[in-house]
């Protein structure tokens, strides 16, 4: 399976030297599908002539995305500066801004920021005044985001066509865990006027929460690579304490085991770890998802984690009636 091959090459780039044409095709297809082709490009010092243009393009694309992401962060900071609130960069933009290994070759999509919950109305109005607008007007989605989610509905800039997600915490309000958002912001590290990044330990807590306590593991190999790259910058004892403080100790511990098992020197996995690993590696030599039943089960699980059963049933029924179908 090509997802497993991708993991092996990221762990040990020398593996790529023994690949034939079919192996390279599968490796590149999986890397594209998992949005890890930029990371792969930075890991490989040598590649066959046929693969070099693809990898060179990936390096250029990720460098351009990082530059765009940092400019977008600067524009958001400028728009929010009059409010005097800390603006904490999250995920890929934070890694790029701090020059972290996790940001090397990483594709960056939306700008994700964290601000104090009490500042959300003022932040929303400041962004609207600076030419961000709602991606789409939908009364149900708007009400759902504002009542139950950890962020505003997505916004997009009218000129730059870049999305921004404004968070007030890192998990939905209906989730079983309730991370301490105020503690995240209080421990954040300033990197420029008005812009911050999470502390080393909180970056891992956030990545583990996003991967294991919220989502359906779409893009999980990239998220796990982030965690693997972030772990050396965190003190293990402090990380364990911080994860426990946020109610995410089990998720961070699992993320550490999986990162070691897939990208590091190995780890002893539980039965549940092995199921998660099977979901992470569900991709064939054409970059297509396999194990469809397992993938769908994790899709359902992601919704189950986010909300109580009655709310989940009502939400899924409403989305089904509106035409949404899981991919």
Secondary structure, 3 states (H helix, E strand, C coil): CHHHHHHHHHHCHHHHHHCCHHHHHHHHHHHHHCCCHHHHHHHCCCCCHHHHHHHHHHHHHHHHHHHHHHHHHHHHHHHHHHHCCCEEECHHHHHHHCCCHHHCCCCCCCEEEECCHHHHHHHHHHHHHCCEEECCCCHHHHHHHHHHCCECCCEEECCCCCEEEEECCCCCCCCCCCCCHHHHHHCCEEEECCEEECCHHHHHHHHHHHHHCCCCCCCHHHHHHHHHHHHCCCCHHHHHHHHHHCCCHHHHHHHHHHHHHHHCCCCCCCHHHHHHHHHHCCECCCCCECCHHHHHHHHHHHHHHHCCHHHHHHHHHHHHHCCCCCC
